[in-house]
Amino acid sequence: MSWDLLLTGGEPFDVAVANGVIAATGRDLPRDAHTIADVTGHLVTPGLIDLHTHVGPGYWGIEPDPIAWYTGVTTWVDAGTTGAYTFDVLRRKRTDVRIAALLNISATGLAGRTGECRDLANCDVPLAVDTIQRHRDLIRGIKVRMDREAVGDNGLEPLRRALEAGERAGVPVMVHIGPPPPRVDDVLDLLRPGDIVTHCSSGLASPLGPALTSAVERGVLLDLGHGSGGFAFDILERQLDLGVRPTTISTDLHARSLHGPAFDLPTTMAKLLACGLSLSEVVDAVTVRPARALGLLGGTMEPGAPADLAVFEVRHEEFEVTDAHLRTRRSPLRLINVATYAQGSLLPPRLPAPVPAWIPLTDAQRAALDRRDRDVRALLSTPLVGPDGLQDQFPRDRRP
């Protein structure tokens, strides 16, 4: 048979694609494909799964396609940008990449910067359950932010309602932890096996006590959730010393973290490499583990899996990386994406959207964005090739 696509020469093996799914893998597969891509010397992985992003409407939302094509992220989990009142907007979104969702227990979602759980009338359990039941194909869990700004004087009640909704709908709950109250240990003590703590290495929450290890022992999952304030090197390093490791690595990529300090998922992965995790563990934490956590398609290159694939140059050079509090480490290598495929189709380049006016940027970030715009304009306004690179498509009739 003839395949649609064959990636050949990459590590760990060749990958053949037919009808949008992986048809075969192995060394030296027959070169019988409509399109053959020589990726010799490059690492081929399943398309990356970012377990915590914000791609819905509102203060935090970004567009995934202009980022996916150069980062290898083919599945974006929207972590609570929308609630029951706003989910239909996300439902109608059309992208080249896959989107799954965690429904915010607050029906308003993240329309603003914070405060979504201060009015408990918005934390409507029956409404959340009904919304999940109507959108089972897209909604994979519940999201709740548990910090003093998000919940106000309501303490643990938003979490209790999220857990009730999750129990009734049969889905896990992802909990954002941040500055107390409520106490982080009290939040951790309520979580069930399969629930997810995001910002698990937060310097603002500092989860380091017995409640954390107890939660891990009973099957609670830890997600990095870098974001603009959710990751600190020293907290992660102390957790590693305790024998606690993140289950999944995610960016919490949104309008305030996209231009730093998170930047993208490969950059975030490098931060875990800088703390001593192996490349294989880091790749598992952005592929097979998030797929298992939420029952998502992809995350594997087994035949029959969706042909969501990422190709990386593994550049063995030291790379300085920064946490949310501007502390630095050096990663031993960089992962440079050279191609991203969604259902077997190469994702095309996309220009990024302008930064919303309400997003705070440093002078250096603004200057870098202006420079990038100038570079793109100069690249696109220069003729692609000279006369030697053209052909006469409609030759003149040379008859006398």
Secondary structure by P-SEA (a helix, b strand, c coil): ccccccccccccbbbbbccccccccccccccccccccccccbbbcccccccbbbccccccccccccccccccccbbbbccccccccaaaaaaccccbbbbbbbbccccccccccccccccccccaaaaaaaaaaccccccbbbbbbcccccccccaaaaaaaaaaaaaacbbbbbbbccccccaaaaaaacccccccccccccccccccaaaaaaaaabbbbbcccccccccaaaaaaaaaacccccbbbccccccccccccccaaaaaaaaaaacccaaaaaaaacaaaaaacccccccccccccccbbbbccccbbbbbbccccbbbbbcbbbbbcccccccccccbbbbccccccccccaaaaaaaaaaaaaaaaaaaccccccccccccccccccc
